[in-house]
Amino acid sequence: RQNQFIGDFTHELKTPMTSIIGYADLLRRNTLSKEDADDAANYIFSEGRRLERLSIKMLELIVAEQEQLELVPTSPSEIIKNLIIHLEKKYNNQSIYFITELGEGPCMLEPDLFTSLIINLLENAKRAMPDGGTISISSEITKNGCIVSVSDTGQGIPAEALVHITEAFYRVDKARSRAHGGAGLGLTLCAKIAKLHNGSISIESQVDRGTKITVNLEGGAV
């Protein structure tokens, strides 16, 4: 359990820390406009606070094996929109573009874990498209919570690997995963977060055509 915690937590730190370092470097160079500098500073602050909250929650959920979350009314679409605002330029630079279809309204979620869920799904899609492509994100409010889907136009997952894809440290292509910083934990964490919201995760994929991951979260309606 300790090894699992270290692996999970390191994975969760990587993406926001990369963003924080990148934004801090831009501020350090003094090349940003006042508006962009303010946005960068706000993003560094918000991600730092999220990491602080997430570290506490990871300790509670994995070390203490706490299974009861404090769910609060949260708008899935607002979280997704905010993430895209800050990730879009980075993804566009790699010829990856977003298509969104987001249903409005709140449901009962743990906001920081939901944010981690979406980041993991987006990063997983990005790694599947080293030559660029499209990520489609949809969300809808249901009578029991919400459903979120993330589709990519990437390399796809072989049928024999789908049964293992949410296992900790499992990597379809080990060499490619290492080259892109993947530790084989992203979908494991997504499945865990879904389970903590009384939900589930399903994966459809075709080699060379792409993957669609659907997460059904049933933490409750507002």
Secondary structure, 3 states (H helix, E strand, C coil): CHHHHHHHHHHHHHHHHHHHHHHHHHHHHCCCCHHHHHHHHHHHHHHHHHHHHHHHHHHHHHHCCCCCCCCEEECHHHHHHHHHHHHHHHHHCCCEEEEEEECCCCEEECHHHHHHHHHHHHHHHHHCCCCCEEEEEEEEECCCCEEEEEEECCCCCCHHHHCCCCCCCCCCCHHHHHHCCCCCCHHHHHHHHHHHCCCEEEEEEECCCEEEEEEEECCCEC
